[in-house]
């Protein structure tokens, strides 16, 4: 019987469907040390963002040669050493389309929160304060949104923003304008200079995209939203930008350490935070589960038959 370890959990209906197909699904969550001793017992390893599948895990899996497939339930695969896994004969897959709408909607939600001080007013109201005059915000309509990374999530974010009356400009990794893209493709410097809001939608990069130099080029009062990867922003540069007033506010769903441990970040009065919930909707989780079932079925067929 094919053994599947969903180390970061799996949507219930997906687990049930795999079990009905003859696969054995284990949703036990092993810590990093325990995973090293257990991973060689499985044919498939399914992870989200919490589990890191680095060389030691892959080497441990190859002790029996059993592990054939690693699936990242989500978009990015930077928590997996993909090239090394493939070198060892292990296929690596992900579910790139399943959570695009959910992440995009969270990014837009954060823009509303920053524009209207929802994140701050919710806290002060609970403290018994009535600071109506303090929270004069701004409308999204008529503002310029700079999208950094025009992939699936970036496109979805851009379309919602455009429907709200925002002027959308963007840059992408290749530096080229995709065909049939209705939004304005600009240089990064132009985006930094023009954008009232900047939303990040790129995979992890070797160096931050938003460095101190980049923040110095931004339009004063810009608001930054990051639902992609923490490494895209130089954390100290962001804090300095907030202190200097170049950045008026920031919204973060991703952090260098999760749970977030940096007090300078989680206590900052002009940083709105959510605990990495971009894909945490019922709809996205169902789609992710369906994609995982499809990937496993395509590779192994019926679990009992292999």
C-alpha positions as CSV (number, residue, x, y, z in Angstrom):
1,X,0.0,0.0,0.0
2,X,1.2,3.5,-0.9
3,X,2.0,5.5,2.3
4,X,1.4,9.2,2.3
5,X,2.6,11.6,5.0
6,X,0.8,14.9,5.1
7,X,3.1,16.4,7.6
8,X,1.4,19.8,7.7
9,X,-2.1,18.3,7.6
10,X,-4.5,17.8,4.7
11,X,-8.1,18.9,3.9
12,X,-10.4,16.2,5.3
13,X,-12.2,15.4,2.0
14,X,-8.9,15.0,0.2
15,X,-7.6,12.6,2.8
16,X,-10.9,10.6,2.7
17,X,-10.8,10.4,-1.1
18,X,-7.2,9.1,-1.0
19,X,-8.1,6.6,1.6
20,X,-11.1,5.4,-0.5
21,X,-8.7,5.0,-3.4
22,X,-6.6,2.6,-1.4
23,X,-3.8,4.9,-0.2
24,X,-2.9,5.1,3.5
25,X,-2.8,8.8,4.6
26,X,-0.9,9.8,7.8
27,X,-1.7,13.3,9.0
28,X,0.7,13.1,12.0
29,X,2.8,16.2,12.2
30,X,6.4,15.3,13.0
31,X,9.0,17.9,14.2
32,X,12.2,18.3,12.1
33,X,14.2,15.8,14.2
34,X,11.5,13.1,14.2
35,X,10.8,13.5,10.5
36,X,14.4,12.5,9.8
37,X,13.7,9.1,11.3
38,X,10.2,8.6,9.8
39,X,10.3,10.0,6.3
40,X,11.9,6.8,4.8
41,X,8.7,4.9,5.6
42,X,6.6,6.9,3.1
43,X,6.1,7.0,-0.7
44,X,4.7,10.5,-0.7
45,X,5.5,13.5,1.5
46,X,2.9,16.4,1.4
47,X,3.9,19.6,3.1
48,X,2.7,23.2,3.3
49,X,5.0,26.1,4.3
50,X,5.8,24.9,7.9
51,X,7.9,21.7,7.0
52,X,11.3,22.3,5.5
53,X,12.4,19.6,3.1
54,X,16.1,20.2,3.0
55,X,19.0,17.8,2.1
56,X,19.1,16.0,5.4
57,X,15.4,15.0,5.0
58,X,15.9,14.0,1.4
59,X,19.0,11.9,2.4
60,X,17.1,10.2,5.2
61,X,14.2,9.4,2.7
62,X,16.7,7.8,0.3
63,X,17.9,5.3,2.9
64,X,15.1,3.0,1.8
65,X,14.7,4.6,-1.7
66,X,10.9,4.6,-1.0
67,X,10.0,8.3,-1.3
68,X,9.1,9.1,-4.9
69,X,7.1,12.3,-4.6
70,X,7.1,15.5,-2.6
71,X,4.0,17.8,-3.0
72,X,3.9,21.4,-1.7
73,X,0.3,22.2,-1.0
74,X,0.6,25.8,-2.2
75,X,2.4,28.0,-4.7
76,X,6.1,28.5,-3.8
77,X,8.5,25.6,-3.3
78,X,11.3,27.5,-1.6
79,X,10.9,25.3,1.6
80,X,12.0,22.3,-0.5
81,X,15.5,21.7,-2.0
82,X,13.9,20.9,-5.4
83,X,17.1,20.4,-7.4
84,X,18.6,18.0,-4.9
85,X,15.3,16.1,-4.6
86,X,15.1,15.6,-8.3
87,X,18.8,14.6,-8.4
88,X,17.9,11.8,-6.0
89,X,15.0,10.7,-8.2
90,X,12.2,12.3,-6.2
91,X,9.6,14.3,-8.2
92,X,8.5,17.6,-6.7
93,X,5.1,19.1,-7.5
94,X,3.0,22.0,-6.2
95,X,-0.6,23.3,-6.5
96,X,0.1,26.8,-8.1
97,X,-3.5,27.7,-9.1
98,X,-5.4,26.6,-6.1
99,X,-4.9,29.5,-3.7
100,X,-4.4,32.4,-6.1
101,X,-7.8,34.0,-5.5
102,X,-7.6,33.7,-1.7
103,X,-4.1,35.3,-1.5
104,X,-5.1,38.1,-3.8
105,X,-8.3,38.8,-1.8
106,X,-6.2,39.0,1.4
107,X,-3.8,41.4,-0.3
108,X,-6.7,43.7,-1.2
109,X,-8.2,43.3,2.2
110,X,-4.9,44.5,3.7
111,X,-5.0,47.5,1.4
112,X,-8.4,48.5,2.7
113,X,-7.2,48.0,6.2
114,X,-4.2,50.3,5.7
115,X,-6.2,52.9,3.8
116,X,-8.9,53.1,6.5
117,X,-6.9,52.4,9.6
118,X,-9.0,49.3,10.3
119,X,-6.1,47.4,11.8
120,X,-5.4,50.3,14.3
121,X,-8.9,51.4,15.1
122,X,-9.9,47.8,16.0
123,X,-7.2,47.8,18.7
124,X,-7.9,51.3,20.2
125,X,-11.7,50.7,20.2
126,X,-11.0,47.6,22.4
127,X,-9.0,49.8,24.7
128,X,-12.1,52.0,25.2
129,X,-10.8,54.8,23.0
130,X,-12.9,56.8,20.4
131,X,-10.3,58.3,18.0
132,X,-12.6,59.2,15.1
133,X,-10.6,62.3,14.1
134,X,-7.3,60.4,14.2
135,X,-8.4,57.9,11.5
136,X,-9.1,60.0,8.5
137,X,-8.2,57.6,5.7
138,X,-8.1,57.5,1.9
139,X,-10.0,55.8,-0.8
140,X,-8.4,53.1,-3.0
141,X,-10.1,54.4,-6.1
142,X,-7.9,56.7,-8.0
143,X,-4.7,55.5,-6.4
144,X,-1.8,53.7,-8.1
145,X,-1.1,50.1,-7.2
146,X,2.4,48.8,-8.0
147,X,2.3,45.0,-8.4
148,X,5.7,43.4,-8.0
149,X,5.4,40.0,-9.7
150,X,2.6,39.5,-12.3
151,X,2.1,35.8,-11.9
152,X,-1.2,34.2,-11.0
153,X,-1.7,36.0,-7.7
154,X,-0.4,39.3,-9.0
155,X,-2.8,39.2,-12.0
156,X,-5.7,38.3,-9.7
157,X,-4.8,41.2,-7.4
158,X,-4.4,43.6,-10.3
159,X,-7.8,42.7,-11.7
160,X,-9.6,43.3,-8.4
161,X,-7.7,46.5,-7.8
162,X,-8.6,47.7,-11.3
163,X,-12.3,47.0,-10.7
164,X,-12.0,49.1,-7.6
165,X,-10.8,52.0,-9.7
166,X,-7.1,51.7,-9.0
167,X,-4.5,52.4,-11.7
168,X,-2.3,49.3,-11.9
169,X,1.4,49.2,-12.9
170,X,3.7,46.3,-12.5
171,X,7.1,44.7,-12.8
172,X,7.9,41.0,-13.2
173,X,10.9,38.8,-12.8
174,X,11.7,38.4,-16.5
175,X,11.6,42.2,-17.1
176,X,9.4,41.6,-20.1
177,X,5.7,42.4,-20.7
178,X,3.5,39.3,-21.1
179,X,1.3,39.2,-24.1
180,X,-2.3,40.4,-23.7
181,X,-1.7,41.9,-20.3
182,X,-3.9,45.1,-20.0
183,X,-1.9,46.7,-17.2
184,X,1.1,49.0,-17.6
185,X,4.5,47.3,-17.5
186,X,7.1,49.7,-16.0
187,X,10.6,49.6,-14.6
188,X,11.1,49.0,-10.9
189,X,12.3,52.6,-10.4
190,X,9.2,54.0,-12.1
191,X,7.0,51.7,-10.0
192,X,8.7,52.8,-6.8
193,X,8.3,56.5,-7.7
194,X,4.6,56.3,-8.8
195,X,2.9,53.7,-6.5
196,X,0.7,54.7,-3.7
197,X,0.4,51.0,-2.7
198,X,2.9,48.3,-3.5
199,X,1.9,44.6,-3.3
200,X,4.5,41.9,-3.5
201,X,3.7,38.7,-5.4
202,X,7.1,37.0,-6.2
203,X,8.8,33.8,-5.0
204,X,11.7,34.1,-2.6
205,X,14.7,35.9,-4.1
206,X,18.4,35.7,-3.2
207,X,18.4,39.3,-2.2
208,X,15.5,41.5,-1.0
209,X,13.5,43.4,-3.7
210,X,12.6,46.2,-1.3
211,X,16.0,47.3,0.1
212,X,16.9,50.6,1.8
213,X,17.9,52.0,-1.6
214,X,14.5,50.9,-3.1
215,X,12.6,52.4,-0.2
216,X,14.4,55.7,-0.6
217,X,13.1,55.9,-4.2
218,X,9.4,55.4,-3.1
219,X,6.7,57.9,-3.2
220,X,6.4,59.5,0.3
221,X,3.5,58.0,2.2
222,X,3.5,54.7,0.2
223,X,1.8,51.6,1.8
224,X,3.3,48.2,1.4
225,X,1.6,44.8,1.4
226,X,3.5,41.5,1.5
227,X,1.6,38.3,1.2
228,X,4.4,36.5,-0.6
229,X,7.7,35.9,1.1
230,X,9.3,37.8,4.0
231,X,12.7,37.7,2.3
232,X,11.5,40.1,-0.4
233,X,11.7,43.0,2.1
234,X,14.8,44.1,4.0
235,X,13.2,44.2,7.5
236,X,15.4,46.9,8.9
237,X,15.0,49.0,5.8
238,X,11.2,48.7,6.2
239,X,11.4,49.8,9.9
240,X,13.6,52.7,8.9
241,X,11.2,53.7,6.1
242,X,8.3,53.7,8.6
243,X,10.3,55.8,11.0
244,X,11.2,58.4,8.3
245,X,7.7,58.5,7.0
246,X,8.5,57.4,3.5
247,X,6.4,54.3,4.2
248,X,3.2,55.4,6.0
249,X,2.1,51.8,6.8
250,X,2.8,48.2,6.0
251,X,0.8,44.9,6.0
252,X,2.5,41.6,6.5
253,X,1.2,38.0,6.2
254,X,4.7,36.4,6.0
255,X,7.6,36.6,8.4
256,X,11.3,35.6,8.7
257,X,10.4,33.4,11.6
258,X,6.9,31.9,12.1
259,X,5.4,32.4,14.6
260,X,6.7,36.0,14.3
261,X,9.3,36.6,17.1
262,X,10.6,40.1,16.2
263,X,9.2,42.5,18.8
264,X,10.1,45.5,16.6
265,X,7.7,44.1,13.9
266,X,4.8,42.8,16.0
267,X,4.6,45.8,18.3
268,X,4.9,48.5,15.5
269,X,1.8,50.7,15.5
270,X,1.8,51.1,11.7
271,X,2.3,47.4,10.7
272,X,-0.8,45.4,10.2
273,X,-0.3,41.6,10.5
274,X,-2.0,38.3,9.8
275,X,-0.5,34.9,10.7
276,X,0.4,33.6,7.1
277,X,-3.3,33.1,6.2
278,X,-3.1,33.9,2.5
279,X,-4.4,30.5,1.5
280,X,-6.4,29.9,4.6
281,X,-9.9,29.8,3.1
282,X,-12.3,26.9,2.8
283,X,-12.3,27.3,-0.9
284,X,-8.6,27.3,-1.4
285,X,-8.0,24.4,1.0
286,X,-10.6,22.3,-1.0
287,X,-8.9,23.2,-4.3
288,X,-5.5,22.4,-2.8
289,X,-6.8,19.0,-1.6
290,X,-8.3,18.2,-5.0
291,X,-5.0,19.1,-6.7
292,X,-3.1,16.8,-4.3
293,X,-5.4,13.9,-5.0
294,X,-5.1,14.4,-8.7
295,X,-1.3,14.5,-8.6
296,X,-1.0,11.4,-6.5
297,X,-3.6,9.5,-8.6
298,X,-1.8,10.4,-11.8
299,X,1.5,9.1,-10.5
300,X,0.4,6.0,-8.6
301,X,-3.0,5.1,-9.9
302,X,-5.0,3.1,-7.3
303,X,-3.1,2.9,-4.0
304,X,-3.8,-0.8,-3.5
305,X,-2.7,-1.7,-7.0
306,X,0.8,-0.4,-6.8
